[in-house]
Amino acid sequence: MSCVFRSPIPGLILISLILSSCTSHIYHVAYPTLSDGKYDSEFPYKSCSEQLEKIGESIKLLNCIAGYKSYTLPSGSMLRKNDLTMDLIEKQAVHVQYISNTSSGTATVIYSQGFKLAVLTCAHIFSFPDTIISYFPDSDGLPTENVQSIAFRTSLLSYIADLPERGEMEILAVDKINDIAILGKTFETPKPVPVFNYPVGRAKELEWGTFVYMFGYPLANKMVTKAIVSSPRKDSRGSFLLDAVFNRGFSGGVILAIRDGIPNFELVGIVSSVPADYENVLTPTQANTDMEYDANIPYHGEVYVRRKLNIKYGVTQAISMETIKEFVEKNKSVFESKGYYINSFFEQERVQPDLP
């Protein structure tokens, strides 16, 4: 009986070849060829932290404050909205006070030349009403037509805190229907401010599942997050939806798609809003809101009605770049009359290579 000794080396070589083959196969499945000229649907195959950090320098927190002068009419007043005149309000008011409403959002620097700077944002961030009216309730708690208080807006201030010279912004052009606005500032001396330095894209070329980054200031914190595109080309202007978790302050944030891999970012739109509804809730007091109450003990103090916003997270509306470019072109003469030549920013598109 003879014994045959077999070297383990061929087996090792075979295993090595199998592993190598598997690794190669998995790599090509996970990272397919990116040079197809389309926006990417896969997670970026390499780090883009450096590019995102650079983009973040042009993303700013926009704060807005609206001041109001409020008049409270006496209990039992039968004055209705159409009856009111300024003289009548001032004569009958039992209480006059100055109040303010605030909001914040995200603005992106799209132009910085010499003394001039311009940012792109959403119109609703500073869309405070000119007049606020409340009405006396009836015995069932329903509002009547008798005016209880009326407040007139006396001031509106929009500012970016980290800009030089106080950062107060001027409204250059606004489209409330499409929720787009461009604000500007004229410095006393030229100030270099980082500008968003990637080309604009085409939202109409987004597809189901396209991967995007979003940059903004939710709850006044600079943050970057990711999302997936749904319902691309919702309308003729290329509007779309995102699955991003949206918080107050993100309005106006940029949406960045990637064409053929990092670092090929393109600006395809800005974040607008999410579905939400309001409900009136009773609260025990307007002050000392941190006070704890025992749920087992009846509350006998004053009760106030507050309007609570309920955000429907996970469905975020986007304003397409096509809509923004149309708005800019429509207001070109307005911008140039004030010394802002911002159209060049929206005319820069990435030159697409010829595909084989």
ABEGO torsion letter per residue (X at the ends): XBBBBBBAAAAAAAAAAAAAAAAAAAAAAABBBABAGBBBABBBABBAAAAAAAAAAABBBBBBBBBBBBBBBBBGBABBAAABBAAAAAAABABBBBBBBBBBBBBBBABBBEABBBBBBBAAAABBBABBBBBBBBAAGBBBABBABBBBBABBBBBBAABBGGGBBBBABBBAAAGBBBBBBBBABBBBBBBBABBBBBAAABBBGBBBBBBBBBGGBBBBBBBBBBGBGABAAGBBBBABBBBBGABGBBBBBBBGEOABBBBAEBBABBBBBBBBBBBABABGAABBBBAABBBABBBBBBBBBBBBBGBBBBBBAAAAAAAAAAAAAAAAAAGBBAAAAAABBBBBBBBX
